[in-house]
Amino acid sequence: MSATRHDPLAIFAAQRAIDLTAFVGTWPWRLQAAADAARLGELADRLGLRGLCVSHLASIFGYDTRSGNDALWREVEGDERLWPFVIINPTEPGWMDELARAERNAARGVRLVPAYQGFRLDSPAVADLFEATDAAGLPVQVCLNLDDERVRHRRYAVDSISDAEIAELLRTRAGRPIGLSGVKFSDWPAIAAHLDHGHDLSRVIVDLWFTNGPVGAIGELCGDGLDSLFGYGSCQPVQEALATAYQLGAAGVAEDQLRRLCAGNAERWLS
């Protein structure tokens, strides 16, 4: 029997996964939480990744998003596996110019971080941004969490986003692409409880890095018929890069379910 069948990371690598949530730059509260293009490339080699959706952390914590996005373009130009996702703050002056520049530079998508930049998902500015990204044909991922509140720096304020607010955004986006990042294993049932029965989730994807469950958590998601909703995301370098890859490789789910979770759902969403 092949050793690969007993090695969760080898099982994962065989799927040629797509990482929905990765970053370059340095997390401001932990010096070792840093990555550049070379480090992400090493991760892609080790885990057999086909591509990583990458943003720059400086666009979250800097004085504007543009400086970080400028650094992002420089970082990703040498590795075709690094797919740029620009971070845009729709309450920031000049965001439309930033989106236009993203289109010119062939960005693969847009990332929002409302809890860290102080805007609400139900604000008119967010609605304007989604209208513009729809016109541009760019998917949008909303990062609800990037770190665990239990280890968050006590002097850094992060606004919480309620389940009802997330559900309302999904209602307004019915049938149109939207990604969610940083949803706990226990959060999705609470979000779904706010949705209408039969709500169209065909263009929604939720990354798995914050599921925080045991190995059996992914099997439980698949048993509940949610294997078409979730996808792999590492949140590297803020989080340990191998954790979710190991969790998927050890999940013991059917091959077609593993394929969807690692790459198939991401392909559909990015298309």
NORFENHU-V21585 format. One record per residue. N is the residue number from 1. OMEGA is omega in whole degrees, 0 to 359 (NA if undefined). Layout:
BEGIN
n: <N;N>
omega: <OMEGA;OMEGA>
END
This chain:
BEGIN
n: <1;2;3;4;5;6;7;8;9;10;11;12;13;14;15;16;17;18;19;20;21;22;23;24;25;26;27;28;29;30;31;32;33;34;35;36;37;38;39;40;41;42;43;44;45;46;47;48;49;50;51;52;53;54;55;56;57;58;59;60;61;62;63;64;65;66;67;68;69;70;71;72;73;74;75;76;77;78;79;80;81;82;83;84;85;86;87;88;89;90;91;92;93;94;95;96;97;98;99;100;101;102;103;104;105;106;107;108;109;110;111;112;113;114;115;116;117;118;119;120;121;122;123;124;125;126;127;128;129;130;131;132;133;134;135;136;137;138;139;140;141;142;143;144;145;146;147;148;149;150;151;152;153;154;155;156;157;158;159;160;161;162;163;164;165;166;167;168;169;170;171;172;173;174;175;176;177;178;179;180;181;182;183;184;185;186;187;188;189;190;191;192;193;194;195;196;197;198;199;200;201;202;203;204;205;206;207;208;209;210;211;212;213;214;215;216;217;218;219;220;221;222;223;224;225;226;227;228;229;230;231;232;233;234;235;236;237;238;239;240;241;242;243;244;245;246;247;248;249;250;251;252;253;254;255;256;257;258;259;260;261;262;263;264;265;266;267;268;269;270;271>
omega: <183;177;180;182;180;183;183;181;176;176;179;183;180;182;183;189;173;179;184;189;177;184;163;183;184;173;193;186;181;186;183;178;183;178;170;183;181;180;178;177;177;177;179;178;184;186;178;185;176;181;177;176;195;171;179;182;178;178;177;190;178;180;176;178;188;182;178;179;175;180;179;181;180;183;191;190;183;183;184;177;180;186;188;170;181;174;181;173;186;175;182;178;177;182;179;175;179;177;178;178;177;178;181;182;176;173;179;180;182;179;176;178;189;183;183;181;167;173;183;180;181;180;177;181;178;177;178;180;180;177;181;180;174;180;180;181;182;175;180;173;178;178;182;176;171;180;178;183;180;180;181;178;189;180;180;182;176;180;177;178;186;176;181;180;178;180;180;176;178;178;181;182;184;178;179;189;172;177;176;178;177;178;178;178;182;184;188;177;179;177;182;180;179;183;176;177;179;180;183;178;188;180;180;172;181;181;191;190;185;179;174;180;174;181;182;182;180;175;179;176;180;178;178;178;183;183;175;184;189;178;181;171;185;190;175;5;180;180;178;190;189;190;184;176;178;181;179;181;181;188;179;180;180;184;181;177;178;178;179;183;183;187;188;180;178;177;179;183;182;182;NA>
END
